[in-house]
Amino acid sequence: MEWWMILIIIFSCLMLLFLIGVPVAFSFLFINIVGVYVFWGGETGFDQLIRSIYRSIASFALLPVPLFILMGEIMFISGVAKNMMDTLDKWLGRIPGRLSMLAIGGGTLFSTLSGSAMAGCAMLGSVLVPEMEKKGYKKQMSIGPILGSGGLAIMIPPSALAVLLASLSRNSVGEMLMAIIVPGILMAFLYIAYVVIRCIVQPELAPSYEVEKTDLAEKIFLFCKYVLPLGVIIFLVIGLMFIGIATPTESAAAGALGCFVLAFIYRGWNWGIITKSISNTLRVTVMMFMIMAGAMAFSQILAFSGASTGMVNLAGSLNLPPMFILIFMQLILLFMGIFMEPLTIMMVTLPVYMPIIKNLGFDPIWFNTIMLLNMEMATTTPPFGLVLFVMKGVAPKNTTMGDIYRAGLPFLACDAVVMALIMAFPAIALYLPNLMK
């Protein structure tokens, strides 16, 4: 059987299982079992499948994933993140789109403490959207900035999805985490620029209001109490790794320990916070690792069947510039983001994409940065972006899914601009990783 027929059959079966509602992990497992029986010599191949699943998750490089998720859970459940938002609110003056700017600034800062886009959106939405509604903000300026900045948790360390992407593509986790810092900050600046310009042109979207005055001494005190300590967490996660003192795993462990210490200082010893944080972390981590285990075996089946080799040879034989092929690959990811969540997209496409990227001579870290940005966009791409549904859960009752879709589109456009800039200027993603070498 030709490789392209095998590829079509495998992906058609996988998509069918997704469409009828079979969980992603079990969809991969079913395809793997059938593939092992067909391509790996029947029953003798099942032993190889078990070993492949074990090797895919028994990796020291994956330890930062649960630790990064745990950091976000502690910050969110303990209320440390809300105290941070309240403090930032007191420092903002009467600027256009004041609360929208607070959402972006707070979301960016929270992203340095949490690897979960959904946690960031839930926190910002529950804290800020009701207040924005009271102040007369239109939904474009209340919901939109939260959708954009909530997704920054994927593009700013600690990012659990970045660790998974680096591990799956066999690249350095530390370099991957460094590569996404500048693009993530650039996205935040573009969001701010959009909000300011839009509010100047259409001030009715974010009406100005009287701001309660706060003494400078109180501002400084609150900043030192609730914001400055977070800088220590950021240094533990990013700084130690950048200067070479700690590995990504050690930095993640130090960051998680720092979050526990902060929660203890602010809230005291609270078993409820600890047990809920650990429980939520375990649930999310098990889900991610089950999908990853199935996807790694899936990639080996593609390679053994000849489908991966056939795709690489096809891409190499196309009489097109490599950049055109790269753009086409990103368009496929954007289309898949309409229907699927990021982790699933990564698992399905990486086994095919990575050999092509290496054959074309692109830097894998640079490509992974572009792909991760694409995955960030998938979380807010209508109609099935996960962050969209999180926002629906915390938004006021009169908010429709149509309102949420329209509010998020301008921020998706900002993401597309950043993606184009990274493609045109690879140094945006590669400057910091190159400093580590």
C-alpha positions, 0 to 999 in steps of 0.5 A, a space after each residue: 500500500 502506498 504511503 499516502 493511502 496509509 496516511 489518509 486511512 490513519 488520519 481519517 480514523 483518528 478524526 472520526 474518533 475525535 468527531 464521535 466524542 472518543 477522548 483524545 488519549 483513547 483515540 490515540 490508543 485505539 489507533 496505536 493498537 491497530 497500527 501495532 497489529 498491522 505494522 509491527 508484526 501482530 502480537 509481538 508488537 504490543 511489547 514494543 508499544 508498551 516500551 514506547 509508551 513508558 519511554 515517552 513519559 518516563 523522561 526527566 525533561 517532563 518534570 517541569 510540566 506538573 510543577 508549572 501547573 502547580 504554580 498557577 494553581 497555588 497562585 490562583 486558589 490562594 488569592 495571591 493573584 487577586 491581591 496582585 491585580 488589586 495593587 496594580 489597579 491602584 497604580 494606574 491613573 486615568 488613562 484610556 481603557 484603564 481597566 483593559 490595560 489592567 487586564 493586559 498588564 495583570 495577565 502578563 504578570 500572572 503569565 510569569 507565574 502560571 503555565 495555564 491559559 485557562 487559569 489566567 482567563 478564569 482569574 482575570 475574567 472573574 475579577 475584572 469583567 464584572 467591574 468593567 461592566 459596572 463602569 460601562 465598558 463595551 464587551 470588546 474592551 472588557 472581554 477581548 483584552 482578557 482573552 488575549 492576555 490570558 493566552 499569554 501563559 502559553 507564550 511566557 515561561 513558565 509554559 507547560 505547553 512549551 515544555 511538552 513541545 520541546 520534549 516531543 520535538 527532542 529539543 532543549 527545554 531551557 532554550 525553548 522557554 527562553 525563546 518564547 520570552 521576547 515574542 510573549 512580551 511583544 504580544 503584550 505590547 501590541 495588545 496595549 497599543 491596540 487598546 490605547 488606539 481603539 479607546 482614543 478613536 472610540 472613547 465610548 468603548 471604555 468610558 473614563 470614570 473617577 478613580 479613587 486616589 491612593 497615597 503614594 506611601 500606601 501604593 509603595 507599601 502594597 507594591 512591596 507586599 504583593 507585587 515585588 515578592 512575585 519578582 522573586 518567583 520570576 527569578 527562580 523560574 527564569 533567572 536561575 535557568 538563564 544564568 545557568 545555575 539551575 536546569 529547567 526542572 530545578 527552576 520549576 521546583 524552586 518556583 513551585 516552592 516559592 509559590 508555596 512559601 508566598 501562599 503560606 505568608 499571605 494565607 497561613 497554613 491552609 490544607 484546603 489550598 494545598 489539597 485543591 492545588 495538588 488535586 487540580 494539578 494531578 488531574 491536568 497532568 495525568 490527562 496531558 501525559 496520557 495524550 502524550 504517551 499515545 501520541 509518541 507511539 503514534 509518531 513511531 507507527 507513522 515512521 514505521 509505516 513509511 508515511 513520515 518518510 513519504 511526507 518528507 520526500 514530498 515536501 523536499 520535492 516541491 518546487 517551492 521556497 522553504 518559507 512558502 512550505 512553512 507558511 502552508 504548514 502554519 495555515 494548516 495548524 490555524 485551520 485545525 485550531 478551529 476544531 481542536 485544542 492545542 495539545 491534540 494538534 501538537 500530537 497529531 502534527 509534530 510527528 509529520 512536521 518535525 522531519 520536514 522542518 529538519 529536511 528544509 534546514 529550519 532551526 527547530 527552536 525557531 519553528 517551535 516558537 512559531 508553532 507555540 504561538 499558533 497553539 496560543 491562537 488555537 485557544 481563542 479561535 472560534 468556535 471551539 477554543 478552550 479559553 473562549 468557553 472558560 470566558 463564557 463561564 465567568 462572563 456576565 449572564 447576558 454575554 453570548 458566545 458571539 460577543 466573545 468571538 467578536 471580542 477576541 478577533 482583534 487580538 488574534 490579528 495581533 498574534 498573527 502580526 507577531 507570527 509574521 514578525 518572527 518569521 521575518 526576523 528569526 532573532 526575535 525568538 533566537 536571541 535569548 537562546 543563543 545567549 545561553 550557548 
